[in-house]
């Protein structure tokens, strides 16, 4: 998936920050190789996706996002981001090793 940058504002930055996740961590996650899947359940008004991966510090993170077009550029717009819970980490690691 080709993307040209990120689309963030105070609203989505604050929503992610309340879970302890910074914009820098989100952007770094996407610069690595997160696993991305469609979020069919929440794709009503727009197509949404889920990304899971590890931060640069190795902490497992979950990001819900959509893609936006602006001035001919495709941008990732984070909707929500948080660190994964223990059960999610176990499932992610089991799938990662499979």
Buried (B, 14 or more C-beta within 10 A) or exposed (E): EEBEEBBBEEEBBEBBEEEEBEBEBBBBBBEEEBEBEEBEEBEEEEEBBBBBBBBEEEBBBBBBBBBBEEEEEBBBBBBBBBBBEEEBBEEBEEEEEE
